[in-house]
Amino acid sequence: MAYVISDDCISCGACESECPVGAISSGSEHYVIDADVCLECGACVSQCPVGAISQA
């Protein structure tokens, strides 16, 4: 199950650089994860300062 970023995201970008496959990008309201590209490695989760990333 891919990871998702909730509305709690503060758009700091910390997660984007951590993704080994580039599945995270800036969306219209906050960062988003492309579920088709996400490897479900969880590298982004520990980088989020507000805990906005979780498994779908």
TISE-829458 format. One record per atom (N, C-alpha, C, O): atom name; residue in one letter; chain; residue number from 1; x, y, z. Coordinates in Angstrom, 2 decimals. Layout:
atom = CA; res = a; chain = A; n = NUM; c1 = X; c2 = Y; c3 = Z .
...
//
This chain:
atom = N; res = m; chain = A; n = 1; c1 = 0.83; c2 = -1.17; c3 = 0.00 .
atom = CA; res = m; chain = A; n = 1; c1 = 0.00; c2 = 0.00; c3 = 0.00 .
atom = C; res = m; chain = A; n = 1; c1 = 0.88; c2 = 1.25; c3 = 0.00 .
atom = O; res = m; chain = A; n = 1; c1 = 1.72; c2 = 1.41; c3 = 0.88 .
atom = N; res = a; chain = A; n = 2; c1 = 0.70; c2 = 2.11; c3 = -0.95 .
atom = CA; res = a; chain = A; n = 2; c1 = 1.52; c2 = 3.31; c3 = -1.09 .
atom = C; res = a; chain = A; n = 2; c1 = 1.29; c2 = 4.28; c3 = 0.06 .
atom = O; res = a; chain = A; n = 2; c1 = 0.29; c2 = 4.21; c3 = 0.77 .
atom = N; res = y; chain = A; n = 3; c1 = 2.24; c2 = 5.17; c3 = 0.22 .
atom = CA; res = y; chain = A; n = 3; c1 = 2.12; c2 = 6.21; c3 = 1.24 .
atom = C; res = y; chain = A; n = 3; c1 = 1.34; c2 = 7.39; c3 = 0.68 .
atom = O; res = y; chain = A; n = 3; c1 = 1.30; c2 = 7.60; c3 = -0.53 .
atom = N; res = v; chain = A; n = 4; c1 = 0.73; c2 = 8.15; c3 = 1.57 .
atom = CA; res = v; chain = A; n = 4; c1 = -0.01; c2 = 9.35; c3 = 1.18 .
atom = C; res = v; chain = A; n = 4; c1 = 0.39; c2 = 10.49; c3 = 2.11 .
atom = O; res = v; chain = A; n = 4; c1 = 0.85; c2 = 10.27; c3 = 3.23 .
atom = N; res = i; chain = A; n = 5; c1 = 0.21; c2 = 11.70; c3 = 1.63 .
atom = CA; res = i; chain = A; n = 5; c1 = 0.51; c2 = 12.89; c3 = 2.42 .
atom = C; res = i; chain = A; n = 5; c1 = -0.81; c2 = 13.59; c3 = 2.72 .
atom = O; res = i; chain = A; n = 5; c1 = -1.58; c2 = 13.90; c3 = 1.81 .
atom = N; res = s; chain = A; n = 6; c1 = -1.06; c2 = 13.83; c3 = 3.99 .
atom = CA; res = s; chain = A; n = 6; c1 = -2.34; c2 = 14.42; c3 = 4.42 .
atom = C; res = s; chain = A; n = 6; c1 = -2.32; c2 = 15.95; c3 = 4.30 .
atom = O; res = s; chain = A; n = 6; c1 = -1.31; c2 = 16.55; c3 = 3.96 .
atom = N; res = d; chain = A; n = 7; c1 = -3.46; c2 = 16.54; c3 = 4.58 .
atom = CA; res = d; chain = A; n = 7; c1 = -3.59; c2 = 17.99; c3 = 4.57 .
atom = C; res = d; chain = A; n = 7; c1 = -2.78; c2 = 18.66; c3 = 5.66 .
atom = O; res = d; chain = A; n = 7; c1 = -2.66; c2 = 19.89; c3 = 5.68 .
atom = N; res = d; chain = A; n = 8; c1 = -2.20; c2 = 17.89; c3 = 6.58 .
atom = CA; res = d; chain = A; n = 8; c1 = -1.35; c2 = 18.44; c3 = 7.63 .
atom = C; res = d; chain = A; n = 8; c1 = 0.00; c2 = 18.89; c3 = 7.08 .
atom = O; res = d; chain = A; n = 8; c1 = 0.77; c2 = 19.56; c3 = 7.78 .
atom = N; res = c; chain = A; n = 9; c1 = 0.29; c2 = 18.53; c3 = 5.84 .
atom = CA; res = c; chain = A; n = 9; c1 = 1.57; c2 = 18.88; c3 = 5.19 .
atom = C; res = c; chain = A; n = 9; c1 = 1.77; c2 = 20.39; c3 = 5.21 .
atom = O; res = c; chain = A; n = 9; c1 = 0.86; c2 = 21.16; c3 = 4.90 .
atom = N; res = i; chain = A; n = 10; c1 = 3.00; c2 = 20.81; c3 = 5.58 .
atom = CA; res = i; chain = A; n = 10; c1 = 3.33; c2 = 22.24; c3 = 5.62 .
atom = C; res = i; chain = A; n = 10; c1 = 4.17; c2 = 22.64; c3 = 4.40 .
atom = O; res = i; chain = A; n = 10; c1 = 4.71; c2 = 23.75; c3 = 4.35 .
atom = N; res = s; chain = A; n = 11; c1 = 4.28; c2 = 21.75; c3 = 3.43 .
atom = CA; res = s; chain = A; n = 11; c1 = 5.01; c2 = 22.00; c3 = 2.17 .
atom = C; res = s; chain = A; n = 11; c1 = 6.46; c2 = 22.43; c3 = 2.39 .
atom = O; res = s; chain = A; n = 11; c1 = 6.94; c2 = 23.34; c3 = 1.71 .
atom = N; res = c; chain = A; n = 12; c1 = 7.13; c2 = 21.78; c3 = 3.31 .
atom = CA; res = c; chain = A; n = 12; c1 = 8.53; c2 = 22.12; c3 = 3.58 .
atom = C; res = c; chain = A; n = 12; c1 = 9.48; c2 = 21.47; c3 = 2.57 .
atom = O; res = c; chain = A; n = 12; c1 = 10.60; c2 = 21.95; c3 = 2.37 .
atom = N; res = g; chain = A; n = 13; c1 = 9.04; c2 = 20.37; c3 = 1.93 .
atom = CA; res = g; chain = A; n = 13; c1 = 9.86; c2 = 19.71; c3 = 0.92 .
atom = C; res = g; chain = A; n = 13; c1 = 10.85; c2 = 18.70; c3 = 1.44 .
atom = O; res = g; chain = A; n = 13; c1 = 11.60; c2 = 18.12; c3 = 0.66 .
atom = N; res = a; chain = A; n = 14; c1 = 10.88; c2 = 18.47; c3 = 2.74 .
atom = CA; res = a; chain = A; n = 14; c1 = 11.85; c2 = 17.54; c3 = 3.32 .
atom = C; res = a; chain = A; n = 14; c1 = 11.70; c2 = 16.12; c3 = 2.76 .
atom = O; res = a; chain = A; n = 14; c1 = 12.69; c2 = 15.40; c3 = 2.60 .
atom = N; res = c; chain = A; n = 15; c1 = 10.49; c2 = 15.72; c3 = 2.48 .
atom = CA; res = c; chain = A; n = 15; c1 = 10.23; c2 = 14.36; c3 = 2.00 .
atom = C; res = c; chain = A; n = 15; c1 = 10.64; c2 = 14.17; c3 = 0.54 .
atom = O; res = c; chain = A; n = 15; c1 = 11.08; c2 = 13.09; c3 = 0.16 .
atom = N; res = e; chain = A; n = 16; c1 = 10.50; c2 = 15.20; c3 = -0.26 .
atom = CA; res = e; chain = A; n = 16; c1 = 10.74; c2 = 15.09; c3 = -1.70 .
atom = C; res = e; chain = A; n = 16; c1 = 12.16; c2 = 14.62; c3 = -2.01 .
atom = O; res = e; chain = A; n = 16; c1 = 12.36; c2 = 13.75; c3 = -2.86 .
atom = N; res = s; chain = A; n = 17; c1 = 13.13; c2 = 15.19; c3 = -1.35 .
atom = CA; res = s; chain = A; n = 17; c1 = 14.52; c2 = 14.83; c3 = -1.62 .
atom = C; res = s; chain = A; n = 17; c1 = 14.88; c2 = 13.45; c3 = -1.07 .
atom = O; res = s; chain = A; n = 17; c1 = 15.88; c2 = 12.87; c3 = -1.49 .
atom = N; res = e; chain = A; n = 18; c1 = 14.10; c2 = 12.93; c3 = -0.16 .
atom = CA; res = e; chain = A; n = 18; c1 = 14.36; c2 = 11.63; c3 = 0.44 .
atom = C; res = e; chain = A; n = 18; c1 = 13.86; c2 = 10.47; c3 = -0.42 .
atom = O; res = e; chain = A; n = 18; c1 = 14.32; c2 = 9.34; c3 = -0.25 .
atom = N; res = c; chain = A; n = 19; c1 = 12.94; c2 = 10.72; c3 = -1.33 .
atom = CA; res = c; chain = A; n = 19; c1 = 12.34; c2 = 9.65; c3 = -2.13 .
atom = C; res = c; chain = A; n = 19; c1 = 13.33; c2 = 9.15; c3 = -3.18 .
atom = O; res = c; chain = A; n = 19; c1 = 13.78; c2 = 9.93; c3 = -4.02 .
atom = N; res = p; chain = A; n = 20; c1 = 13.68; c2 = 7.86; c3 = -3.14 .
atom = CA; res = p; chain = A; n = 20; c1 = 14.68; c2 = 7.32; c3 = -4.06 .
atom = C; res = p; chain = A; n = 20; c1 = 14.18; c2 = 7.19; c3 = -5.51 .
atom = O; res = p; chain = A; n = 20; c1 = 14.99; c2 = 7.02; c3 = -6.42 .
atom = N; res = v; chain = A; n = 21; c1 = 12.87; c2 = 7.26; c3 = -5.73 .
atom = CA; res = v; chain = A; n = 21; c1 = 12.34; c2 = 7.09; c3 = -7.08 .
atom = C; res = v; chain = A; n = 21; c1 = 11.60; c2 = 8.33; c3 = -7.60 .
atom = O; res = v; chain = A; n = 21; c1 = 11.01; c2 = 8.28; c3 = -8.67 .
atom = N; res = g; chain = A; n = 22; c1 = 11.64; c2 = 9.42; c3 = -6.86 .
atom = CA; res = g; chain = A; n = 22; c1 = 11.01; c2 = 10.65; c3 = -7.30 .
atom = C; res = g; chain = A; n = 22; c1 = 9.50; c2 = 10.62; c3 = -7.35 .
atom = O; res = g; chain = A; n = 22; c1 = 8.88; c2 = 11.25; c3 = -8.20 .
atom = N; res = a; chain = A; n = 23; c1 = 8.89; c2 = 9.87; c3 = -6.42 .
atom = CA; res = a; chain = A; n = 23; c1 = 7.44; c2 = 9.74; c3 = -6.40 .
atom = C; res = a; chain = A; n = 23; c1 = 6.74; c2 = 10.92; c3 = -5.73 .
atom = O; res = a; chain = A; n = 23; c1 = 5.51; c2 = 11.02; c3 = -5.79 .
atom = N; res = i; chain = A; n = 24; c1 = 7.50; c2 = 11.80; c3 = -5.10 .
atom = CA; res = i; chain = A; n = 24; c1 = 6.91; c2 = 12.92; c3 = -4.36 .
atom = C; res = i; chain = A; n = 24; c1 = 7.12; c2 = 14.22; c3 = -5.13 .
atom = O; res = i; chain = A; n = 24; c1 = 8.23; c2 = 14.52; c3 = -5.58 .
atom = N; res = s; chain = A; n = 25; c1 = 6.05; c2 = 14.98; c3 = -5.27 .
atom = CA; res = s; chain = A; n = 25; c1 = 6.13; c2 = 16.26; c3 = -5.97 .
atom = C; res = s; chain = A; n = 25; c1 = 5.20; c2 = 17.26; c3 = -5.30 .
atom = O; res = s; chain = A; n = 25; c1 = 4.32; c2 = 16.90; c3 = -4.51 .
atom = N; res = s; chain = A; n = 26; c1 = 5.41; c2 = 18.52; c3 = -5.63 .
atom = CA; res = s; chain = A; n = 26; c1 = 4.58; c2 = 19.59; c3 = -5.07 .
atom = C; res = s; chain = A; n = 26; c1 = 3.23; c2 = 19.60; c3 = -5.78 .
atom = O; res = s; chain = A; n = 26; c1 = 3.15; c2 = 19.72; c3 = -7.00 .
atom = N; res = g; chain = A; n = 27; c1 = 2.16; c2 = 19.49; c3 = -4.99 .
atom = CA; res = g; chain = A; n = 27; c1 = 0.81; c2 = 19.54; c3 = -5.54 .
atom = C; res = g; chain = A; n = 27; c1 = 0.23; c2 = 20.93; c3 = -5.41 .
atom = O; res = g; chain = A; n = 27; c1 = 0.92; c2 = 21.86; c3 = -5.00 .
atom = N; res = s; chain = A; n = 28; c1 = -1.02; c2 = 21.08; c3 = -5.74 .
atom = CA; res = s; chain = A; n = 28; c1 = -1.65; c2 = 22.40; c3 = -5.68 .
atom = C; res = s; chain = A; n = 28; c1 = -1.83; c2 = 22.91; c3 = -4.27 .
atom = O; res = s; chain = A; n = 28; c1 = -1.76; c2 = 24.12; c3 = -4.03 .
atom = N; res = e; chain = A; n = 29; c1 = -2.08; c2 = 22.00; c3 = -3.32 .
atom = CA; res = e; chain = A; n = 29; c1 = -2.29; c2 = 22.41; c3 = -1.92 .
atom = C; res = e; chain = A; n = 29; c1 = -1.13; c2 = 22.01; c3 = -1.02 .
atom = O; res = e; chain = A; n = 29; c1 = -0.78; c2 = 22.73; c3 = -0.09 .
atom = N; res = h; chain = A; n = 30; c1 = -0.52; c2 = 20.85; c3 = -1.30 .
atom = CA; res = h; chain = A; n = 30; c1 = 0.61; c2 = 20.34; c3 = -0.52 .
atom = C; res = h; chain = A; n = 30; c1 = 1.31; c2 = 19.27; c3 = -1.35 .
atom = O; res = h; chain = A; n = 30; c1 = 0.88; c2 = 18.96; c3 = -2.46 .
atom = N; res = y; chain = A; n = 31; c1 = 2.38; c2 = 18.72; c3 = -0.82 .
atom = CA; res = y; chain = A; n = 31; c1 = 3.11; c2 = 17.68; c3 = -1.54 .
atom = C; res = y; chain = A; n = 31; c1 = 2.23; c2 = 16.44; c3 = -1.70 .
atom = O; res = y; chain = A; n = 31; c1 = 1.37; c2 = 16.16; c3 = -0.86 .
atom = N; res = v; chain = A; n = 32; c1 = 2.46; c2 = 15.71; c3 = -2.78 .
atom = CA; res = v; chain = A; n = 32; c1 = 1.70; c2 = 14.49; c3 = -3.07 .
atom = C; res = v; chain = A; n = 32; c1 = 2.65; c2 = 13.37; c3 = -3.46 .
atom = O; res = v; chain = A; n = 32; c1 = 3.76; c2 = 13.60; c3 = -3.92 .
atom = N; res = i; chain = A; n = 33; c1 = 2.17; c2 = 12.13; c3 = -3.26 .
atom = CA; res = i; chain = A; n = 33; c1 = 2.95; c2 = 10.95; c3 = -3.63 .
atom = C; res = i; chain = A; n = 33; c1 = 2.23; c2 = 10.22; c3 = -4.75 .
atom = O; res = i; chain = A; n = 33; c1 = 1.03; c2 = 9.93; c3 = -4.64 .
atom = N; res = d; chain = A; n = 34; c1 = 2.94; c2 = 9.92; c3 = -5.82 .
atom = CA; res = d; chain = A; n = 34; c1 = 2.39; c2 = 9.16; c3 = -6.94 .
atom = C; res = d; chain = A; n = 34; c1 = 2.38; c2 = 7.69; c3 = -6.54 .
atom = O; res = d; chain = A; n = 34; c1 = 3.44; c2 = 7.06; c3 = -6.46 .
atom = N; res = a; chain = A; n = 35; c1 = 1.21; c2 = 7.15; c3 = -6.28 .
atom = CA; res = a; chain = A; n = 35; c1 = 1.06; c2 = 5.77; c3 = -5.81 .
atom = C; res = a; chain = A; n = 35; c1 = 1.60; c2 = 4.75; c3 = -6.80 .
atom = O; res = a; chain = A; n = 35; c1 = 2.03; c2 = 3.67; c3 = -6.40 .
atom = N; res = d; chain = A; n = 36; c1 = 1.59; c2 = 5.08; c3 = -8.08 .
atom = CA; res = d; chain = A; n = 36; c1 = 2.09; c2 = 4.15; c3 = -9.11 .
atom = C; res = d; chain = A; n = 36; c1 = 3.61; c2 = 4.07; c3 = -9.12 .
atom = O; res = d; chain = A; n = 36; c1 = 4.17; c2 = 3.11; c3 = -9.64 .
atom = N; res = v; chain = A; n = 37; c1 = 4.27; c2 = 5.06; c3 = -8.55 .
atom = CA; res = v; chain = A; n = 37; c1 = 5.73; c2 = 5.10; c3 = -8.54 .
atom = C; res = v; chain = A; n = 37; c1 = 6.29; c2 = 4.72; c3 = -7.16 .
atom = O; res = v; chain = A; n = 37; c1 = 7.40; c2 = 4.20; c3 = -7.07 .
atom = N; res = c; chain = A; n = 38; c1 = 5.55; c2 = 4.99; c3 = -6.10 .
atom = CA; res = c; chain = A; n = 38; c1 = 5.98; c2 = 4.74; c3 = -4.73 .
atom = C; res = c; chain = A; n = 38; c1 = 6.40; c2 = 3.29; c3 = -4.52 .
atom = O; res = c; chain = A; n = 38; c1 = 5.66; c2 = 2.37; c3 = -4.87 .
atom = N; res = l; chain = A; n = 39; c1 = 7.59; c2 = 3.10; c3 = -3.93 .
atom = CA; res = l; chain = A; n = 39; c1 = 8.10; c2 = 1.77; c3 = -3.63 .
atom = C; res = l; chain = A; n = 39; c1 = 7.68; c2 = 1.27; c3 = -2.25 .
atom = O; res = l; chain = A; n = 39; c1 = 7.96; c2 = 0.13; c3 = -1.88 .
atom = N; res = e; chain = A; n = 40; c1 = 7.00; c2 = 2.13; c3 = -1.50 .
atom = CA; res = e; chain = A; n = 40; c1 = 6.58; c2 = 1.82; c3 = -0.14 .
atom = C; res = e; chain = A; n = 40; c1 = 7.77; c2 = 1.55; c3 = 0.78 .
atom = O; res = e; chain = A; n = 40; c1 = 7.70; c2 = 0.71; c3 = 1.68 .
atom = N; res = c; chain = A; n = 41; c1 = 8.87; c2 = 2.26; c3 = 0.54 .
atom = CA; res = c; chain = A; n = 41; c1 = 10.07; c2 = 2.06; c3 = 1.36 .
atom = C; res = c; chain = A; n = 41; c1 = 9.98; c2 = 2.79; c3 = 2.70 .
atom = O; res = c; chain = A; n = 41; c1 = 10.65; c2 = 2.39; c3 = 3.66 .
atom = N; res = g; chain = A; n = 42; c1 = 9.17; c2 = 3.85; c3 = 2.78 .
atom = CA; res = g; chain = A; n = 42; c1 = 8.99; c2 = 4.58; c3 = 4.02 .
atom = C; res = g; chain = A; n = 42; c1 = 10.07; c2 = 5.59; c3 = 4.33 .
atom = O; res = g; chain = A; n = 42; c1 = 10.07; c2 = 6.17; c3 = 5.42 .
atom = N; res = a; chain = A; n = 43; c1 = 10.99; c2 = 5.83; c3 = 3.41 .
atom = CA; res = a; chain = A; n = 43; c1 = 12.08; c2 = 6.78; c3 = 3.65 .
atom = C; res = a; chain = A; n = 43; c1 = 11.56; c2 = 8.18; c3 = 3.94 .
atom = O; res = a; chain = A; n = 43; c1 = 12.17; c2 = 8.93; c3 = 4.70 .
atom = N; res = c; chain = A; n = 44; c1 = 10.44; c2 = 8.53; c3 = 3.34 .
atom = CA; res = c; chain = A; n = 44; c1 = 9.88; c2 = 9.86; c3 = 3.50 .
atom = C; res = c; chain = A; n = 44; c1 = 9.24; c2 = 10.09; c3 = 4.87 .
atom = O; res = c; chain = A; n = 44; c1 = 9.22; c2 = 11.21; c3 = 5.37 .
atom = N; res = v; chain = A; n = 45; c1 = 8.74; c2 = 9.03; c3 = 5.47 .
atom = CA; res = v; chain = A; n = 45; c1 = 7.99; c2 = 9.15; c3 = 6.72 .
atom = C; res = v; chain = A; n = 45; c1 = 8.82; c2 = 9.79; c3 = 7.83 .
atom = O; res = v; chain = A; n = 45; c1 = 8.34; c2 = 10.70; c3 = 8.52 .
atom = N; res = s; chain = A; n = 46; c1 = 10.04; c2 = 9.35; c3 = 8.00 .
atom = CA; res = s; chain = A; n = 46; c1 = 10.87; c2 = 9.87; c3 = 9.08 .
atom = C; res = s; chain = A; n = 46; c1 = 11.34; c2 = 11.30; c3 = 8.82 .
atom = O; res = s; chain = A; n = 46; c1 = 11.79; c2 = 11.97; c3 = 9.75 .
atom = N; res = q; chain = A; n = 47; c1 = 11.25; c2 = 11.76; c3 = 7.60 .
atom = CA; res = q; chain = A; n = 47; c1 = 11.69; c2 = 13.12; c3 = 7.26 .
atom = C; res = q; chain = A; n = 47; c1 = 10.62; c2 = 14.18; c3 = 7.51 .
atom = O; res = q; chain = A; n = 47; c1 = 10.94; c2 = 15.36; c3 = 7.58 .
atom = N; res = c; chain = A; n = 48; c1 = 9.37; c2 = 13.77; c3 = 7.62 .
atom = CA; res = c; chain = A; n = 48; c1 = 8.27; c2 = 14.73; c3 = 7.79 .
atom = C; res = c; chain = A; n = 48; c1 = 8.22; c2 = 15.28; c3 = 9.22 .
atom = O; res = c; chain = A; n = 48; c1 = 8.02; c2 = 14.52; c3 = 10.16 .
atom = N; res = p; chain = A; n = 49; c1 = 8.42; c2 = 16.59; c3 = 9.38 .
atom = CA; res = p; chain = A; n = 49; c1 = 8.45; c2 = 17.17; c3 = 10.73 .
atom = C; res = p; chain = A; n = 49; c1 = 7.08; c2 = 17.25; c3 = 11.40 .
atom = O; res = p; chain = A; n = 49; c1 = 7.00; c2 = 17.47; c3 = 12.61 .
atom = N; res = v; chain = A; n = 50; c1 = 6.00; c2 = 17.08; c3 = 10.63 .
atom = CA; res = v; chain = A; n = 50; c1 = 4.66; c2 = 17.18; c3 = 11.21 .
atom = C; res = v; chain = A; n = 50; c1 = 3.88; c2 = 15.87; c3 = 11.15 .
atom = O; res = v; chain = A; n = 50; c1 = 2.69; c2 = 15.84; c3 = 11.50 .
atom = N; res = g; chain = A; n = 51; c1 = 4.52; c2 = 14.79; c3 = 10.73 .
atom = CA; res = g; chain = A; n = 51; c1 = 3.87; c2 = 13.48; c3 = 10.70 .
atom = C; res = g; chain = A; n = 51; c1 = 2.72; c2 = 13.39; c3 = 9.71 .
atom = O; res = g; chain = A; n = 51; c1 = 1.73; c2 = 12.71; c3 = 9.98 .
atom = N; res = a; chain = A; n = 52; c1 = 2.84; c2 = 14.06; c3 = 8.57 .
atom = CA; res = a; chain = A; n = 52; c1 = 1.76; c2 = 14.10; c3 = 7.59 .
atom = C; res = a; chain = A; n = 52; c1 = 1.76; c2 = 12.94; c3 = 6.61 .
atom = O; res = a; chain = A; n = 52; c1 = 0.88; c2 = 12.85; c3 = 5.75 .
atom = N; res = i; chain = A; n = 53; c1 = 2.73; c2 = 12.03; c3 = 6.71 .
atom = CA; res = i; chain = A; n = 53; c1 = 2.83; c2 = 10.92; c3 = 5.77 .
atom = C; res = i; chain = A; n = 53; c1 = 2.48; c2 = 9.60; c3 = 6.45 .
atom = O; res = i; chain = A; n = 53; c1 = 2.99; c2 = 9.29; c3 = 7.53 .
atom = N; res = s; chain = A; n = 54; c1 = 1.59; c2 = 8.86; c3 = 5.82 .
atom = CA; res = s; chain = A; n = 54; c1 = 1.18; c2 = 7.56; c3 = 6.36 .
atom = C; res = s; chain = A; n = 54; c1 = 0.82; c2 = 6.63; c3 = 5.21 .
atom = O; res = s; chain = A; n = 54; c1 = 0.69; c2 = 7.07; c3 = 4.07 .
atom = N; res = q; chain = A; n = 55; c1 = 0.66; c2 = 5.35; c3 = 5.51 .
atom = CA; res = q; chain = A; n = 55; c1 = 0.25; c2 = 4.41; c3 = 4.47 .
atom = C; res = q; chain = A; n = 55; c1 = -1.24; c2 = 4.56; c3 = 4.21 .
atom = O; res = q; chain = A; n = 55; c1 = -2.03; c2 = 4.76; c3 = 5.13 .
atom = N; res = a; chain = A; n = 56; c1 = -1.61; c2 = 4.45; c3 = 2.95 .
atom = CA; res = a; chain = A; n = 56; c1 = -3.02; c2 = 4.60; c3 = 2.54 .
atom = C; res = a; chain = A; n = 56; c1 = -3.86; c2 = 3.44; c3 = 3.05 .
atom = O; res = a; chain = A; n = 56; c1 = -5.06; c2 = 3.39; c3 = 2.80 .
//
